Amino acid sequence: MRNCTSLPTFILLGLTDDPHMQILIFIFLFVSYTLSITGNLTIIILTLVDSHLKTAMYFFLKNFSFLETLFTTVCIPRFLYSLSTGDKTISYNTCVAQLFFVFLFRTAGFFLLAIMSYDRYVAICKPLHYVTIMNSRVCGWLVTCCWIAGFGVIFPPVCLGLNLEFCDDNIIDHFLCDASPMLKLTSSDTWFIEQMVVALAVLTDVMTLLCVVMSYIYIIKTIIKFPSAQQRRKAFSTCSSHMIVVSITYGSCIFIYIKPSAKDEVVINKWVFLLTTSVAPMLNPFIYTLRNKQVKQAFTDLIKRISLISEK
């Protein structure tokens, strides 16, 4: 008879058993997580305190930074704890909670990137109507829809996943609780839930990517018609940061979906997940900050204010 339970304790294998490699990974993750939290919180603070950053674009950027902060916090600290203590166990409830929030924040992030591309479309293609179209009420409604859509996408498979049974094997070959390795452990029939997960993931990725692509097709068409090279450079500059972030986000997802072989799939997916959950949230604030004069000016002004307060 098999020892079946609905509430097991899982063991996360992590990335490697090499102690020296684990130290390097810990240092890398600690530094990247610290930079990620610092960078994203800086953007959130700047958009809250600086009057010049009260437009729709910075409202969406603030929410995207908030999402990135939540996303990396759900993934990285638990792995840092495991690397520092050697404790690889994780309870069923904690595992399910991590899985739920990882996919909620990631899915909501995809929808928010699509809305940010629409915001750039309105700003460049309909500049005279930008303030009217992207008013504060519409922006708040759009962000709320991102969260609702993200929750709506992941809620059905998560509900079905709560009924799964796990027998004997409780070892997850990953550094966090991911759907694919967990489904491989269960003794229940997973065909329907696997098809649902794939269908919802592809639908979300394709739908949001299509919105991004369509927005930038119209943006590029409009920019090409601008009479001066300076206007074209300025227009492309306002979109470049978002295009880089979109490329990183969707590129990592496409890389995960392209499975080289059954043997290499798990190893490659783990390392891609590591980059997605640590490097991408760290780079995004720098991408938006370094290429944006208004954000850099707001940061300089904030530092000056803090200096004046400290001198008094």
Secondary structure, DSSP 8 states (H G I E B T S, - for coil): ---EESS-EEEE--S---HHHHHHHHHHHHHHHHHHHHHHHHHHHHHHH-GGG-SHHHHHHHHHHHHHHHHHHHHHHHHHHHHHH---EEEHHHHHHHHHHHHHHHHHHHHHHHHHHHHHHHHHHSGGGHHHHT-HHHHHHHHHHHHHHHHHHHHHHHHHHTT--EES--EESSSS--HHHHHHHBSS--HHHHHHHHHHHHHHHHHHHHHHHHHHHHHHHHHHT-SSHHHHHHHHHHHHHHHHHHHHHHHHHHHHHS---HHHHHHHHHHHHHIIIIIHHHHHHHHHHHT-HHHHHHHHHHHHHHHHHHH-
